[in-house]
Amino acid sequence: MNKVKIEILGLSSSQSQTTGSFALVLGEEEGERRLPIIIGMFEAQAIALEIEKITPNRPMTHDLFKSFAHGFNFSVTEIIISDLKEGVFFAKVVCTDGSKTIEIDARPSDAIAIGIRFDVPFYTYEQVLSEAGIILTDEEELLEEDSSDEPIKVSKPGDRLQDFSLDKLNEMLDAALNGEDYEKAAKIRDEINKRS
């Protein structure tokens, strides 16, 4: 089967009726087709943390997988969004110990979260992209760009981080990290960085 290289284009709150779900948008590297995959809140958080390079106080499951892999001298070489059956995506984590290569079945959200930790390429098959890929019109592109300024909402209504002093923001950042509220920590960190 023909493999197509894809990349992460965005992560945003899903418009679906499922509470706490997020849309992970993958796009072909050399084309216009996009592959939207609905994922859970915890997997979205795991992906966002690694993209934002935020280190949690304790390792998350995908960090544990990476430590386990390094401990047993194997590495991940690529992630493949391998199949689509009845609207459900399937993925493979391709691993090697240098002499033997194996493919491990995984949910796409977990595979992507692991793949970004190993800094490996992402692929899908042409058949999957043909079946589930979408091409946005220029108007849809503009709407998406307008709504992607704040892909993951982490502040509660009424919270305005710009109203707090830098000292208070640093205090809030420490509290968010200690409470393992990484989405809020990313928002606070962004506000601190704006002032630097």
KOLBAVEX-671681 format. One record per residue (C-alpha): residue in one letter; y, x negated, z negated. Coordinates in steps of 0.001 Angstrom, whole numbers, padded with zeros to 6 digits. Example, Ala and Ser with C-alpha at 12.3 -4.5 7.8 and 13.67 -1.06 7.14 Angstrom:
2
(torpa 'A'; (-004500; -012300; -007800)) (torpa 'S'; (-001060; -013670; -007140)) 
END
This chain:
196
(torpa 'M'; (000000; 000000; 000000)) (torpa 'N'; (003556; -001122; 000717)) (torpa 'K'; (005457; -002131; -002411)) (torpa 'V'; (009195; -001487; -002608)) (torpa 'K'; (011365; -003445; -005038)) (torpa 'I'; (013431; -001210; -007318)) (torpa 'E'; (016051; -001757; -010017)) (torpa 'I'; (017521; 000167; -012933)) (torpa 'L'; (020668; 001969; -011795)) (torpa 'G'; (021436; 004028; -014869)) (torpa 'L'; (020362; 005786; -018022)) (torpa 'S'; (022011; 009044; -019040)) (torpa 'S'; (021469; 012197; -021041)) (torpa 'S'; (019247; 014527; -019061)) (torpa 'Q'; (020537; 017886; -017877)) (torpa 'S'; (017051; 019359; -018376)) (torpa 'Q'; (016332; 021891; -021090)) (torpa 'T'; (014315; 019383; -023110)) (torpa 'T'; (016380; 018252; -026090)) (torpa 'G'; (016594; 014505; -026543)) (torpa 'S'; (015456; 013642; -023040)) (torpa 'F'; (017165; 011104; -020820)) (torpa 'A'; (017185; 010404; -017102)) (torpa 'L'; (016264; 006868; -016100)) (torpa 'V'; (017477; 006342; -012540)) (torpa 'L'; (015751; 003657; -010510)) (torpa 'G'; (016863; 002754; -006996)) (torpa 'E'; (015382; 000768; -004169)) (torpa 'E'; (017004; -002641; -003965)) (torpa 'E'; (017341; -002641; -000176)) (torpa 'G'; (018085; 001039; 000407)) (torpa 'E'; (019683; 004263; -000755)) (torpa 'R'; (016769; 006184; -002252)) (torpa 'R'; (016751; 006828; -005985)) (torpa 'L'; (013902; 007669; -008288)) (torpa 'P'; (014957; 009744; -011327)) (torpa 'I'; (012433; 009748; -014181)) (torpa 'I'; (012839; 011867; -017323)) (torpa 'I'; (012024; 009860; -020467)) (torpa 'G'; (012162; 010400; -024213)) (torpa 'M'; (014952; 009431; -026588)) (torpa 'F'; (013062; 006566; -028254)) (torpa 'E'; (012106; 004946; -024953)) (torpa 'A'; (015687; 005374; -023701)) (torpa 'Q'; (016905; 003673; -026873)) (torpa 'A'; (014426; 000809; -026382)) (torpa 'I'; (015634; 000294; -022804)) (torpa 'A'; (019322; 000578; -023711)) (torpa 'L'; (018997; -001905; -026588)) (torpa 'E'; (017521; -004560; -024322)) (torpa 'I'; (020024; -003930; -021516)) (torpa 'E'; (022882; -004210; -024033)) (torpa 'K'; (021240; -007264; -025669)) (torpa 'I'; (021348; -005697; -029149)) (torpa 'T'; (018817; -007208; -031533)) (torpa 'P'; (017473; -004729; -034085)) (torpa 'N'; (016846; -005821; -037677)) (torpa 'R'; (013116; -005259; -037205)) (torpa 'P'; (011166; -005513; -033953)) (torpa 'M'; (010638; -002305; -032026)) (torpa 'T'; (007269; -001494; -030452)) (torpa 'H'; (008130; -003124; -027114)) (torpa 'D'; (009368; -006265; -028892)) (torpa 'L'; (006071; -006319; -030785)) (torpa 'F'; (004207; -006127; -027455)) (torpa 'K'; (006157; -009155; -026219)) (torpa 'S'; (005409; -011147; -029405)) (torpa 'F'; (001743; -010169; -029171)) (torpa 'A'; (001629; -011289; -025526)) (torpa 'H'; (003217; -014649; -026288)) (torpa 'G'; (000889; -015096; -029279)) (torpa 'F'; (-002136; -014785; -026994)) (torpa 'N'; (-000629; -016787; -024111)) (torpa 'F'; (-000309; -014066; -021529)) (torpa 'S'; (002754; -012845; -019741)) (torpa 'V'; (003866; -009851; -017733)) (torpa 'T'; (004474; -010607; -014040)) (torpa 'E'; (005642; -007237; -012703)) (torpa 'I'; (005951; -003526; -013376)) (torpa 'I'; (004794; -000974; -010797)) (torpa 'I'; (005635; 002725; -010798)) (torpa 'S'; (002260; 003367; -009253)) (torpa 'D'; (001697; 007068; -008799)) (torpa 'L'; (003062; 010602; -009012)) (torpa 'K'; (000648; 013401; -009840)) (torpa 'E'; (001772; 016989; -010422)) (torpa 'G'; (005318; 015823; -011180)) (torpa 'V'; (004227; 013130; -013665)) (torpa 'F'; (004898; 009452; -012937)) (torpa 'F'; (002367; 006737; -013756)) (torpa 'A'; (002966; 003004; -014118)) (torpa 'K'; (001121; -000294; -014385)) (torpa 'V'; (002055; -003375; -016393)) (torpa 'V'; (000678; -006375; -014483)) (torpa 'C'; (-000278; -009222; -016872)) (torpa 'T'; (-001753; -012686; -016488)) (torpa 'D'; (-003016; -015480; -018699)) (torpa 'G'; (-002703; -017965; -015842)) (torpa 'S'; (-006227; -017553; -014569)) (torpa 'K'; (-006923; -013816; -014726)) (torpa 'T'; (-004604; -010931; -013771)) (torpa 'I'; (-005042; -007410; -015108)) (torpa 'E'; (-003183; -004126; -014698)) (torpa 'I'; (-002587; -001992; -017783)) (torpa 'D'; (-001851; 001725; -017428)) (torpa 'A'; (001405; 002810; -019072)) (torpa 'R'; (004035; 005492; -019071)) (torpa 'P'; (006929; 004408; -016814)) (torpa 'S'; (009369; 004442; -019749)) (torpa 'D'; (007216; 002047; -021779)) (torpa 'A'; (006504; -000123; -018737)) (torpa 'I'; (010230; -000442; -017965)) (torpa 'A'; (011059; -001195; -021623)) (torpa 'I'; (008429; -003959; -021606)) (torpa 'G'; (009437; -005239; -018164)) (torpa 'I'; (013080; -005795; -019078)) (torpa 'R'; (011983; -007772; -022140)) (torpa 'F'; (009961; -010087; -019885)) (torpa 'D'; (012680; -010107; -017197)) (torpa 'V'; (010217; -009242; -014425)) (torpa 'P'; (010716; -007366; -011138)) (torpa 'F'; (010069; -003631; -010835)) (torpa 'Y'; (008260; -002076; -007870)) (torpa 'T'; (007005; 001245; -006650)) (torpa 'Y'; (004944; 002193; -003624)) (torpa 'E'; (006493; 003595; -000453)) (torpa 'Q'; (004377; 006734; -000885)) (torpa 'V'; (005872; 007425; -004366)) (torpa 'L'; (009404; 006781; -003126)) (torpa 'S'; (008872; 009011; -000077)) (torpa 'E'; (007565; 011838; -002241)) (torpa 'A'; (009990; 011680; -005185)) (torpa 'G'; (012925; 009587; -003980)) (torpa 'I'; (016275; 011262; -003400)) (torpa 'I'; (019343; 010221; -001441)) (torpa 'L'; (022633; 011375; -002910)) (torpa 'T'; (025457; 012574; -000695)) (torpa 'D'; (028913; 010983; -000995)) (torpa 'E'; (030117; 013956; -003087)) (torpa 'E'; (027166; 013643; -005487)) (torpa 'E'; (027833; 009888; -005752)) (torpa 'L'; (031418; 010556; -006834)) (torpa 'L'; (030354; 013144; -009399)) (torpa 'E'; (027733; 010762; -010748)) (torpa 'E'; (030254; 007919; -011018)) (torpa 'D'; (032699; 010179; -012873)) (torpa 'S'; (030047; 011242; -015374)) (torpa 'S'; (028508; 007794; -015853)) (torpa 'D'; (031412; 006319; -017848)) (torpa 'E'; (029585; 007190; -021053)) (torpa 'P'; (025892; 007480; -020161)) (torpa 'I'; (024574; 007779; -023708)) (torpa 'K'; (026725; 009749; -026097)) (torpa 'V'; (026433; 008241; -029536)) (torpa 'S'; (029441; 009522; -031438)) (torpa 'K'; (029584; 012852; -033185)) (torpa 'P'; (032263; 015338; -032178)) (torpa 'G'; (035506; 014416; -033928)) (torpa 'D'; (034638; 010717; -034305)) (torpa 'R'; (037241; 008530; -032648)) (torpa 'L'; (036353; 004881; -033026)) (torpa 'Q'; (039742; 003789; -031740)) (torpa 'D'; (041290; 005289; -034916)) (torpa 'F'; (039460; 002845; -037217)) (torpa 'S'; (040630; -000645; -038183)) (torpa 'L'; (038678; -003694; -036987)) (torpa 'D'; (037424; -004339; -040537)) (torpa 'K'; (036210; -000756; -040834)) (torpa 'L'; (034502; -000992; -037418)) (torpa 'N'; (032639; -004151; -038489)) (torpa 'E'; (031592; -002370; -041674)) (torpa 'M'; (030392; 000618; -039637)) (torpa 'L'; (028524; -001699; -037242)) (torpa 'D'; (026629; -003300; -040140)) (torpa 'A'; (025783; 000145; -041536)) (torpa 'A'; (024566; 001398; -038140)) (torpa 'L'; (022356; -001676; -037655)) (torpa 'N'; (020941; -001430; -041187)) (torpa 'G'; (020243; 002266; -040590)) (torpa 'E'; (018639; 001394; -037225)) (torpa 'D'; (021071; 003690; -035380)) (torpa 'Y'; (021279; 001385; -032366)) (torpa 'E'; (023009; 003827; -030060)) (torpa 'K'; (025896; 004166; -032511)) (torpa 'A'; (025910; 000386; -033027)) (torpa 'A'; (026336; -000140; -029270)) (torpa 'K'; (029285; 002253; -029182)) (torpa 'I'; (030962; 000520; -032148)) (torpa 'R'; (030314; -002913; -030638)) (torpa 'D'; (031948; -001790; -027392)) (torpa 'E'; (035044; -000657; -029278)) (torpa 'I'; (035209; -003988; -031132)) (torpa 'N'; (034861; -005884; -027833)) (torpa 'K'; (037720; -003874; -026304)) (torpa 'R'; (040019; -005256; -028988)) (torpa 'S'; (038966; -008888; -028609)) 
END
